[in-house]
Amino acid sequence: MSTPHRIVLGITGASGSIYAVRLLQVLIKAGHETHLVVSPSGAAVIKQECGLELDLRSPDIASLVCCSPDWSQAMPLVEPETVTQALADQRLCYHQYDDYMTPIASGSFRTKAMVVCPCSGSTLSGISRAASANLIQRAADVHLKENRKLVLVPRETPLSVIQLENMHRLASSGAVILPAMPGWYHGVQSLDCLVDFIVSRILDQLEIDNALMDRWGE
């Protein structure tokens, strides 16, 4: 198993919330300390795509981590009891999207990396301008200014010139732009394979060992 890391995960209002759910499952199962923030738009997409309604003021995090869309054949990697214990042990911490007094809003709170998955166009724009309009944008700004790994997972097509310019600006500032573009060369047998492909590439950026996909040449 990889050395436990402290990871920040922001879920925003782009399509592809299942990528974030699967990433959460892997991080918790592997024992990594995970700090979670969900935007209101992110919660709306989770309801649409995963059939789970989250009360962001008092969310059922165990149900989020263990949810599975109707089309998915994969079983959740963790049980609700495991999530409850992770919350109790503070290996899984939930932060309100508008609470700037949480640790992840400060550069003095040391982390390994942050992932915004999926990353909406408005979030991409806010981070590129250092707007800090919510905690996700502020935490992302912290990772950029502290020269820590920031992985952004946009899921949009086609892309406007403005979105491309925002991506270029962020990549030039040190962020990793990792679009949710699954490959098809790894023996795809179900939609879950495509989800795991993207999550595996995110984990690679976090330097977390995983075997979610068959790698080319291995």
C-alpha positions as CSV (number, residue, x, y, z in Angstrom):
1,M,0.0,0.0,0.0
2,S,1.1,3.6,-0.7
3,T,2.3,5.8,2.2
4,P,-0.9,7.5,3.6
5,H,-1.3,11.0,2.2
6,R,-3.5,14.0,3.0
7,I,-5.7,14.7,0.0
8,V,-8.3,17.4,-0.6
9,L,-11.2,16.5,-3.0
10,G,-13.6,19.1,-4.4
11,I,-16.7,17.9,-6.2
12,T,-18.3,20.6,-8.4
13,G,-21.2,20.9,-10.9
14,A,-19.8,19.2,-14.0
15,S,-21.1,15.8,-15.2
16,G,-19.1,12.8,-14.0
17,S,-19.8,12.7,-10.3
18,I,-19.2,8.9,-10.4
19,Y,-15.5,9.6,-10.9
20,A,-15.4,11.4,-7.6
21,V,-17.3,8.7,-5.8
22,R,-14.9,6.0,-7.1
23,L,-11.9,8.1,-6.1
24,L,-13.3,8.6,-2.6
25,Q,-13.8,4.8,-2.3
26,V,-10.2,4.1,-3.3
27,L,-8.8,6.8,-1.0
28,I,-10.7,5.6,2.0
29,K,-10.0,2.0,1.4
30,A,-6.3,2.7,1.2
31,G,-6.3,4.7,4.4
32,H,-5.5,8.1,3.0
33,E,-6.7,11.2,5.0
34,T,-9.3,12.8,2.7
35,H,-10.8,16.3,3.0
36,L,-14.1,16.5,1.1
37,V,-15.9,19.6,-0.2
38,V,-19.1,19.5,-2.3
39,S,-20.5,22.6,-4.0
40,P,-24.3,23.1,-4.4
41,S,-24.0,22.4,-8.1
42,G,-22.0,19.4,-7.4
43,A,-24.7,18.1,-5.1
44,A,-27.3,18.7,-7.9
45,V,-25.2,16.6,-10.3
46,I,-24.8,13.8,-7.8
47,K,-28.6,13.7,-7.4
48,Q,-29.1,13.6,-11.2
49,E,-26.4,11.0,-12.0
50,C,-26.2,8.9,-8.8
51,G,-29.8,9.2,-7.5
52,L,-28.6,10.5,-4.1
53,E,-29.8,13.7,-2.5
54,L,-27.3,15.4,-0.3
55,D,-28.1,17.9,2.5
56,L,-24.9,19.8,2.3
57,R,-25.4,21.2,5.8
58,S,-25.6,17.6,7.2
59,P,-24.8,15.2,4.5
60,D,-24.9,11.4,4.7
61,I,-21.3,10.9,3.6
62,A,-21.5,7.1,4.0
63,S,-24.3,7.0,1.4
64,L,-22.3,9.1,-0.9
65,V,-19.2,7.0,-0.7
66,C,-21.1,3.8,-1.1
67,C,-23.6,4.8,-3.7
68,S,-23.6,3.1,-7.1
69,P,-25.5,4.3,-10.2
70,D,-28.1,2.0,-11.7
71,W,-25.9,1.3,-14.7
72,S,-22.8,0.3,-12.6
73,Q,-21.9,-3.4,-12.2
74,A,-19.1,-2.6,-9.7
75,M,-19.6,-3.0,-6.0
76,P,-18.5,-0.2,-3.7
77,L,-15.0,-0.7,-2.4
78,V,-15.9,0.1,1.2
79,E,-18.8,-0.6,3.5
80,P,-20.8,2.2,5.3
81,E,-19.3,1.1,8.6
82,T,-15.8,1.7,7.2
83,V,-16.8,5.2,6.2
84,T,-18.4,5.9,9.6
85,Q,-15.2,4.9,11.3
86,A,-13.1,7.0,8.9
87,L,-15.2,10.0,9.8
88,A,-14.8,9.2,13.5
89,D,-11.1,8.9,13.1
90,Q,-10.9,12.1,11.1
91,R,-9.4,10.2,8.2
92,L,-12.4,11.5,6.2
93,C,-13.3,15.1,6.9
94,Y,-16.2,17.0,5.4
95,H,-16.1,20.7,5.0
96,Q,-18.9,23.2,4.2
97,Y,-18.4,24.8,0.8
98,D,-18.8,28.3,2.2
99,D,-16.7,27.8,5.4
100,Y,-13.4,29.6,5.0
101,M,-12.3,28.9,8.6
102,T,-11.5,25.2,7.9
103,P,-7.9,24.1,7.8
104,I,-7.8,23.5,4.0
105,A,-8.4,27.2,3.4
106,S,-4.9,27.9,4.8
107,G,-1.5,27.2,3.3
108,S,-0.1,26.4,6.7
109,F,-2.3,23.2,6.7
110,R,0.0,20.8,4.8
111,T,-1.4,18.5,2.2
112,K,-0.1,16.2,-0.5
113,A,-2.4,17.3,-3.2
114,M,-5.9,18.5,-4.2
115,V,-8.2,17.1,-6.9
116,V,-11.3,18.9,-8.3
117,C,-13.3,16.1,-9.8
118,P,-15.4,16.8,-11.8
119,C,-14.3,20.4,-12.4
120,S,-17.0,22.6,-13.8
121,G,-16.3,25.5,-16.2
122,S,-17.2,28.1,-13.6
123,T,-14.9,26.5,-11.1
124,L,-12.1,26.4,-13.7
125,S,-12.7,30.1,-14.3
126,G,-12.8,30.9,-10.6
127,I,-9.5,29.1,-9.9
128,S,-7.8,30.7,-12.9
129,R,-8.7,34.1,-11.5
130,A,-7.9,33.3,-7.9
131,A,-11.5,34.4,-7.2
132,S,-11.9,32.2,-4.1
133,A,-15.7,32.4,-4.4
134,N,-16.1,29.3,-2.3
135,L,-13.9,26.9,-0.3
136,I,-13.1,24.7,-3.3
137,Q,-11.7,27.6,-5.2
138,R,-9.9,28.9,-2.2
139,A,-8.3,25.5,-1.4
140,A,-7.3,25.2,-5.1
141,D,-5.7,28.7,-4.9
142,V,-3.8,27.6,-1.8
143,H,-2.4,24.6,-3.6
144,L,-1.2,26.8,-6.4
145,K,0.4,29.4,-4.2
146,E,2.1,26.7,-2.1
147,N,3.4,24.9,-5.2
148,R,1.5,21.7,-4.3
149,K,-0.1,19.3,-6.8
150,L,-3.5,20.4,-8.1
151,V,-5.3,18.1,-10.4
152,L,-8.4,19.5,-12.3
153,V,-10.7,17.0,-14.0
154,P,-12.9,19.0,-16.5
155,R,-15.7,17.1,-18.3
156,E,-17.0,19.4,-21.0
157,T,-17.3,19.2,-24.8
158,P,-16.8,21.1,-27.0
159,L,-14.5,23.6,-25.3
160,S,-14.7,27.3,-25.8
161,V,-11.7,29.5,-26.4
162,I,-12.2,31.0,-23.0
163,Q,-12.2,27.5,-21.3
164,L,-9.1,26.6,-23.2
165,E,-7.4,29.8,-22.2
166,N,-8.3,29.1,-18.5
167,M,-6.8,25.6,-18.8
168,H,-3.7,27.0,-20.4
169,R,-3.3,29.7,-17.7
170,L,-3.7,27.1,-14.9
171,A,-1.4,24.6,-16.5
172,S,1.2,27.4,-16.8
173,S,0.7,28.0,-13.1
174,G,1.5,24.4,-12.2
175,A,-1.9,22.7,-12.2
176,V,-2.5,19.3,-13.9
177,I,-5.4,19.4,-16.4
178,L,-6.7,15.9,-16.6
179,P,-9.9,15.8,-18.7
180,A,-12.3,12.9,-18.2
181,M,-11.4,11.3,-21.5
182,P,-11.3,7.5,-20.8
183,G,-9.2,5.4,-23.1
184,W,-10.4,2.2,-24.8
185,Y,-7.1,0.2,-25.1
186,H,-7.3,-1.6,-21.7
187,G,-9.9,-4.3,-22.4
188,V,-13.1,-2.4,-21.7
189,Q,-15.9,-4.7,-20.6
190,S,-18.3,-2.3,-19.0
191,L,-18.8,1.4,-18.2
192,D,-17.1,0.8,-14.9
193,C,-13.9,0.1,-16.7
194,L,-14.1,3.6,-18.2
195,V,-14.7,5.2,-14.8
196,D,-11.7,3.3,-13.3
197,F,-9.5,4.4,-16.2
198,I,-9.9,8.0,-15.2
199,V,-9.7,7.4,-11.5
200,S,-6.5,5.4,-12.0
201,R,-4.9,8.3,-13.9
202,I,-5.9,10.7,-11.1
203,L,-4.3,8.3,-8.6
204,D,-1.2,8.2,-10.7
205,Q,-0.9,11.9,-10.4
206,L,-1.3,11.6,-6.6
207,E,1.5,9.0,-6.6
208,I,-0.9,6.4,-5.1
209,D,-0.4,2.8,-6.2
210,N,-3.5,1.3,-7.8
211,A,-4.5,-1.6,-10.0
212,L,-7.8,-0.2,-11.3
213,M,-6.8,-0.7,-15.0
214,D,-4.6,-2.9,-17.1
215,R,-1.7,-0.8,-18.1
216,W,-0.2,-0.6,-21.6
217,G,2.8,-2.9,-21.9
218,E,2.3,-4.5,-18.5
